[in-house]
Amino acid sequence: MTKPRVVVGMSGGVDSAVTALLLKQQGYDVIGLFMKNWEDDDTDEYCSTRQDLIDAASVADTIGIPLEAVNFAKEYKDRVFSYFLREYQAGRTPNPDILCNSEIKFKAFLDHAITLGAEKIATGHYAQVREVDGLFQLLKADDASKDQSYFLHRLNQAQLSKAMFPLGHMLKSQVRKIAEEHKLSNYAKKDSTGICFIGERPFREFLGQYLPTQPGEMVTPEGKMVGKHVGLSFYTIGQRQGLGIGGGKDSSGLPWFVANKDMANNKLIVVQGHDHPLLLKPELEAMEMHWISGSTPDTDCDYAAKTRYRQEDAPCHIDVMQDGNAHFSFTKPQWAVTPGQSVVAYDGAVCLGGGIIL
């Protein structure tokens, strides 16, 4: 007897290819779905959509499953890109990949999959889902170096109940080995980097097509001008590269870092040294909190949180305030806490949810 129908989001990469292969081997009725989410300046120089579709079609043919291509560019622009630009214009640094997961991959894509008769959807994300007492939990992947639960923390109960992550218990090296053994043409394809729709193009140049430049002064916390910036939207807290200022004769020669943005006066605050006190924050407040279980965490418990993706879990206490915002106080100060980025909370391997750093 054939298992239920599962629609797999296939990107052309090795992770989603092996996801489809494993589900097919397990007896599911598998359909591949390739999503095109970006159309502006879609040139071969930066955008690999055409090649990705060719790669996805090739592996679907090898696995023996149908592949459908669907265009979500309008939904992407309305739900993700407009938010991305608003946040940058306000001087914050958003994480569009998180919104892309909750609004496109697990909403527009899920809705489309259901019209194809799917009972579940699957992606090549490194994460895990389990059901405990009728509630669905999002868990970290077994491969800590690849865990992507951070990017999935805005998924809700309905979305998680439909989601499958077959790679959650595997190592990346195992995934590539399986792809090679089954002669999938993309077994050695390098992982994509960069924001989902921007790809690997120069970021400042890309942003400059959509946001006006408003040059101003780079100043020290004491108010001394040390350089010029091209516009506050184009910098992020903790940034070191691309500032165009040297060590300075009257200083230790330590590198400069962006520490803050004075939006009212259009000034970029810069400091010297990786461990400057202004780059270290013992606490933060976050808005637009989303708790996966639907209930807020216990104030008395010890949790951990990440303020950026590639980061060790940092022990913390969480207090949810009356307005729904959450206050995170860390055992050790966190480096370059960035407004607009996401703080994601964990209880061991369980991802509790998270919010946008204020």
N, C-alpha and C positions, 0 to 999 in steps of 0.2 A: 504494500500500500504506500502510495506517495505521500510524503509529509506535506505540510502546508506550503503555500507560495511565499517566497521571500524575494523582495526586490533589493538588489545590492547596488549601492552608489559606487559606480566605477569611474575612477578619475584618469585611468591610463597608467597609474602607478602600481608598484608591485604589491603593496598592502591590500588594496581593494581587489586585485586580481586573485590573490591567495584566499581572501575572504570568500569570493564567489566559488572558487575551486573546492574549498573545504565544505561549504554548504551543499554543493552539488554531490560531493562524495558521501555526505551524510543522508542523502535521499530527498533533500528539499527540491521543490519546483522553483528553480532560480531564474530570475530575469535580471539582466544588467541594465542600469540606467545611467547614462552619461549626462551630466549637467553642464550647460554653458551659462555662466553667470556674469560675463563681462564682455561688452562689445566695443566700448570707446577705444579709439586708437589701437585696435586689435591687430597689431602687426606681428610678423614672424620674429622681429628683433627681440621683443620681450615676452610676447604672449604665445604660449606653446599649445593653445587650445586645439589647433588642427592636428598636430602630432599626437597629442594626448588622446584624441578621439580615434586616431588610427591605431594607437597602441591598445586602447580599450577594446576596439573591434577585433584586433588580432587575438588577444587572449580570450575573449568571449567565444571566438570561433574554435580555438584550441580546446577550451573547456567544454564546449558544446551547449552554449546557452544563447538565447536571443539577447540582443542589445538594442535599447531604444535611446535616442538622443533627445533631450528636452531643453528648451531655452527658458531660463529663469532670470534673464538679464533685467527685465523690468522690475520684478519683485526685489531683485538684489539692489537695484538703484534706489527704489522707494524705501525699502526696509533697512538696508545696511549702509549703503554709500552716503545717503543724505545725512544719516546720523554721524558717520565718520567725519564728514566735512564740518558739520556743526560743532563737534567736539574739538577738532583742531583749531577752528576759528575762535573758540572760547579759551584757547591756550592749554587745553588738556590733551592727553595722549590716549586715544581710544584703542581698544583691541577688537577690530572688526571680525576676526576669526570666531570669537565667542558668539557674537550676534549672528554670524553666518550659520553657525550650527543650530541655534535655537529658532531662527526665522526662515532659513532656506533648507538646510539638510534635514531638519527634523520637523519642518512645517510644510513648506511648499512641496518638497520632495516626498514627504510622508503622505500628504493629501493626494498627490499624483499616483503614488504607489498603491493606495487604497482603490483608486479607480481602475487599476490593473488587476484587482482581485487579490492583492497581497494581504497576508495576515501579519507579517512582520517586515521590517526593513533592516538591512545590515550595512555597516560601513567598515572600513579598514582602520578605525581608530583603535589605539591601544588603551583600552579601559574595559571594565566588566560591569555587568548588571546582575543583581540577584533580588529575589523576592523574599521578604521576611514578614510574616504575619500580615500579608495583603498589601504591604508597602514595598515599592521598588527602590533599591539602593543603587547608587553609582559608586563603583569601587575603582581604586587604582589598578593599573595593569601590573602583572607580575614583573615585567621588565621595567624597572624604575627609571632607566635612562630614556625610555620611550613613552612613559605614561602621559596620556593626553586628557585625563579627567579634568584638569584645569580648564580646558577649552569647552568642556561639556557641562559645566556646573549650572548652567541656566535651563537645563532640560527639566521638564515637569513630569509628574507621575504618568500622565497619558502618553507622553513621548517615550519615556523609559520602558513602559509596558510593551511597546511595539519594537523596541530596539534590540539588535543583536550585535555583539562585538566579538566575533570568533577569534581574534588575535590577542585578546586580553590576557591569556595565560601563556603566551608564546614570547620567545626572544626574537628580535629582528633577524638575527643570523639564521634562525630556524625557518623563518618566513622566506628569506631569499633562497635557502637550500631547497625548500619545497617547490618554489617557483622554477628553479633550475632543473630539478628532477622531473618535473612535469612539462619541461620544454616550453614554459611561458616566455614569450619573446622579450618581455620587459624585466626579466629576473635580475638584471644588473643595473637597471635604470636608477639614476641617483634620485634621492628624495628631493621634492620641491621645497624651496625655502621662500621666505618673504610672505607678505600679506596675500591672502587668497586671490584678490583680483589684480594686484599690482605686479606680482611675480618678482622678477629680479631686476626691474628697471631702477634707475637712480631715483631715490625717494623724493628728494627736495625738488628735483626737476618735475616729477609727476605732480606733486602737490601744488607747485607753482602754476600749473595749468588751470587749477580750480580756485585757488585762494590768492587774494592780492598780497603783494609784499609790502610790508610797512617797516622800513629800516629804522633802527634806533640804536641806543647805546648799550654796550655791555659794561656793567659796573660791578665793583666789589661790594660786599655788604656795607662797607663804610661809605660808599658813594663815589669812589674813584673810577673814572672811565678808563677802561683798558682795551676797548675795541668797539667794533660796530657789528650789529646783527642785521639779518636781512628781513626779519619778521618773526615775532614770538611763536607763531604757529609752527615754524620749521625746526624747533628745538624741543628736546625732551629732558626731563630731570635726570641727572647722572651722565648726560652726553659729554664725551670727551673729544671725539673726532669732529673735524669740520668747524671748529671755533675760530681758527685763524689767528690765535694769539699765542705768543711764546711764553717762556718762563718769567721774563721780566728781570731787569738788572737788580732791582732792589729786593728781590725775593730769593727763595731757596731753589728756584728753578723747577719746582714741582708742577706737574701738569694741571691745567685748568679743567674744571667740570661745571656744568650748568647746575645751579642749586635751587633757583626759583625764578618765577616770572612776575614782574610788576606790570600787570595788565593795564592799570590806570595810567601809568606814566610811560608805557611801552619800553620798559627796561628789562634786560636780561641779567639776572644776578649770577655771577660766576665766582667760584672759589678755587683755591689751590690745594691739591692733595686729596687723594681718594677717601681718606678718613676724616675730612673736615667735619666739624660738629653739625653744620647745616645740612649735610648729606645723610645724617643718621637720625632716625625718628623712632622713639620708643612706643608711639601709639599712632593710631589713625582713626578716622571716621569714614564710613562707607554708606552710600545711598543705593536705592533701587535693589535692596536685598532680595535674593531669591533663595528660599530654603527648599531643598528637593523633597523632603518628607512632608512639607506643608506646615510643620511646627518649628518654632524657634529653639535654638540650642539652650541647654541648661546653663544658667549663669555660673553655677558653682563648679562646673567641670573644667578640666584642663583640655584645651584643644591645640591644634596647630594650624598655621595658615601660610599661604604663599602670596607675596605681593607682586610676583612676576613668575612667568612660566618656568624658566630654568633656575630654580631656586630650591634649596633644602627646605623642608617643613620647619617653620619657626614656632616654638611653643608660645601660646598666647591665652589670654582670657577674652571672652566675647560677652559684651553687654548689649542687648537689643533695647533701644530706647522707645519711648512712646510713639514717636513719629515713624517708627519702622526702620530708621537708620541703625547701624551697628557700630559700636566702639570696640576696637581691637587694641589691647595693651599687651606688648610683647615682653618676654623675659629678657631678650637682648635687642638693642636698637636695630632697626632695619635700614638697609642702605638704599638711597635714592627712591624712596616711596613716591610714586608718580600719580598725580591726579588724572583720572580718566582711565587708568589701568584697573584691572580687577584684583580684588583680594578674595582668595578662595579658601574656605575653611575645611578642615579634616578632623575626623575622630578616628585615629589609626588609619586604616586603609579606606574608610568610608568618606566619600566627599559629601559634605553637608550642604554646600551651596556657597554663595558669595555675593559680592556687590561691587559697585563702582567707587573707587577711592576718591574722596573729596579733597 
